[in-house]
């Protein structure tokens, strides 16, 4: 694993009597995607604002590519890009016009600005729409254009704040492909998202933030492994739900979760249980199961277990 390009150590930040960050630590290796998840008010946005030099910490330190975000903010800004939740492009301009404008704002000479705009449009599949006003773009195309405006200066680190909010599945997939292309080219991505499946697909590592601290880190598979496999049971008769719940509680020592009118799910103890034995115990209790299956937990279930909250990871 390469040396970290993003480092946060003991970050604290308060707003009046509200402690947004309470000793947050984070380390992101170069050329990877780090997904930052957490409930509303967990401190994710505050942490990103500090790392992107938009806010100073009350205590602690953070570095991007070796530069302190508070003492060397100018040098940090030369190395980063930031795409917020909503596309910040000019709808009256064409896609090509937007990119040329952003390139000029970054002080690129006119010829170089035109070349860079054409290069990015081609790389991210927007050449055919390049000379159309952005007002006529789909939501996914606007987000892609917004994303590539952050790449004019080839940032080492790109902060993406909920990049696919409100997009349809096809557009989300296009953004995912764009993020993968960036990482393949060496860019490091720090991603906050309300979609846990997005973090599952894109992130090399995940940091779960709650109450202003990172409470868990690891790959998606590592985090899933911490809570073990899940057992899903579908019943032939929904009326048997209470009896099935009693059997599963006795076998696992855990109250199962009702996931539908005729379905339950429960975490299996380490060492597991054999499906045949589970079906046998259900039969003894007079419970007919239409389906019994084992699976890995989802990130949603990991998130709920870690934070105790079921709300989206915003």
N, C-alpha and C positions, 0 to 999 in steps of 0.2 A: 504494500500500500504506500502511495506517495505521501510526502509531507503535507500537512494541512495547509490550505490556502486561505481558509476562513477560520478564525479562532476567536472565541469569546470566553472570557474568564471572570467569573464572579460579577456579572452585570447586575446592577441595581438601578431602578428608576421608579420614582414616585410622582404622582400628580395629586397634590394636596394630601389627603389622607389615604389615597389609594396606592397600594404598592403593586405596580404593574410587573416589575421584575424583582426577584428576590434571590439573587445569586445564580443567574443563568450561566451555564457553561455549554459551549458548543465547539465542535471541531469537525471541519469538512475537508476531506482529501481533495486534491486537485483532480479535475477531470471526472467528477462524479455528480450525481444528483442527490441532494439531501432533501427529503420531505419533512417539513415541520408541521406537525399536527397538534391540535389542542382545542378545547372548548372555547366558546366565546369568552373573552376577558382573560384568557390564559396568559397573555403576554407576547403572542407571536408577532403581531404587528409592531409593537414597541421594539422588540428585538431587531426586526428587519429595518426599522427606521434608524436605529442606532448603527447597525452594520452598514447602512447605505449613507451614512453621514448626515442624515436629516434631523437627528436628535443626539444630544450628548448624554452619556450615562451619568448618574449621580455617583456611582462607584464602580470599580472594576475596569477591565480593559478589553479592547477588541482590536484585531488586526486583520487586514485584507492584504494578501500577498506581501506580508511583512511590514505593512504600513499601519500605524496607529490611526484609528478612525477619528479620534478627537484631535490629536496633535498634527496629523498629516492628512487632513481631510481632502486637500487638493490632489494629492498623489493618489489617494484611494479612489476619488471620482474618475481619475483617468483610467482606472482598471476595472470599473464596474458598469453594469447596465441595470436599469430598473423598469419593469413593466407592471403597472398597477392593475386593478381589477377591471378597469374600463378603458377601452381604446382611446388614446389621446391623439388621434390623427385628425387632420382637417378634412371634413367631408366634401368641401367645395373643390378641393384639389384632386388631381388624379393620384393614383398610387405612386407613379413615378415622380410626380411633383412633390408629394410628401417626402419621399426619401431624399430627393435632391435638396429640399429645404432643410431637412434635419442635417444632412451632410454639410451644408454651408454654415449652419449654426454651430457645427463642430469645427469650423474654420478650415475645412478642406477646400483647396483650390477648385475652381469651377469644373475643370476637366476631370479632376480626380473624383469630385462629388458625383458627376454624371456616370463615371465608370463604376463607382462603388454602388450606386443605385441600381444600375443595370445588372451588376453581378449578384446582388441580393435578390432582386426580383426573379432572376433565373433560378437561383439556388433553391428558393422556396416556392416555386411553381406559380408565380403571379405575373409572369411576362404577358400572357394573353390579356389580362385585365389591367395591365400597367397604365394604359392611357384612358381608362374610364374613370369618371368621378367616383370617389370613395363612397358617396351617398348611395350608389347603386350596388355596393358590395354586400355580400352576405355577412352574417355575424362572424362566421369562422374566418372569412377572408380579411375582415377588419382586424380581428385579433392577430392573425398572422402578420399583417402589415405593421401593426403596433409592435409586435414582437421584434420584427427585423429592423425597425427604427432604432432599437436599442443596440443593434449590432454594427452600426456605422463605424465605430472605432474599435471593433473586435475586442470586446471586454473579456477579461480573464474570468470574471464572476458575474453571473446574471441572476438578479433577484426577480422571481415571478410570483406575484401575489394573486392567487386564485385565477390563473390564466384562462380557464375554460368555463367560468361561471356563466350560466345561461345559454350555453351552446348545445346544439343537437349532437347526438352520438357521432355522426360523420365528421362534423367540425372538430369535436373533441379529439377524434383520432388523428386528424390532420395536425393539430397542435402538438399532440404527443409525438408524431413523427418528426416535427420540426425540432422539438426539444432533444430527441435522440440524435438528430443530425448535429446539433450544436455540441453536444457532449462528445460525439465521435470526433469533432474537430478540436477538442481540447478545452472547451468552455466548462466551467464549473457552475452548476445551477443550484440555487437555494429556492425551493418551491414550497409555498403555502397553498393548501387546497382544502376545499370543503368536501371533496370527493375522495373517500378513502380508497376506492378502487383505482383512482388516478395515481395515488402514492404507491399503491401496490404494483402497478404496471411500470412506473417510471423511476422510482427511487432506488438507489443502491443502498442507502441507509436512511433510517427514519429517526427523528427526534420527537418524542412526545412531550409537549409542554403543558404544565398545569400549575396554577398559582405562582406563575413567574419563575418556575424552575423547569429544567429538563428532568423528567421523572423516569424516562426509559429511552434507550437507544439501541439500534441494531438493524440488521437487514429485515425486510418484511418476514422472511422465513424464521429468523431468529426470534422475533417478537411473537410470532404465532406459536412457536415451539414452547414458549414460556407458559402457555395455558393449556397445552396438551390437545389431543384430538377431541372432536365433538361426535356425539351420537345423535342421529336424527331418527325419529320414529313417526311414521304415519299410520293412523289407526283406521280400521275398517268402519268402526262406529264411533262418532265423535262423543257419544255419551260415556264412553269408556275412558275419557281423558283423566278424570280424577284417579281412577284405579291405576292407570298407566303411570301417572306422576308418582304415585306411592311406590310402585315397583322400582322405578328408576332412582328415586331418592334412596331407597333401601340399598340398591346395588352400588351407587356411586357416592352416597353421602352428601349429595348436592341437590338442591331443588331445581328441577328442570324448568326451562323457559317454554312457555306456550307460544308457538310461532304461527299458529293457524287454528282453525276450528277443530281440526283433527290431527294436529302435528305438535310434537314436542322436540326440544333439543336440550342436551345436557353435556357438560364437560366430563370426560372420562378421567378417572384417577390415573396417575402414572403407573405404568405396568399394564394398564388397559384391562379390558374384559373381552371375552370371546363373544362374537355375535350369536353363536349357537346357544350359549348359556343365557344371554339376555332374552332371546326369543323363548327359550324354555321357561324362564321365570314369568314372562308375560302370559304364556299359555296357562301356567299353573294358577295365575290370578284371573283367568277367564277373559284376558284381553287379546283380541285378534288384531295382529299388526299387518297392514297392507304392505309396509316396507320398513326395513331397518337398515341403516347404512352408517358407515364411519366416514368422516371427512376431516381435513385440516380446518381450523377456525379461520374466519375472515378477519381482516383488519378492523372491521366494525366491532367485532366481539372482543378483540384485543383492546381496542380503544375504550370500550365500555368497562372492561375489567380493570384497566389501569386508572381511569379517571372517575369511574362510578357514575358517569353521565352518558346519556344516550343521544344527546344533541349532536348535530353535525359538527365536524371538525373545522369550524371557521376560526 
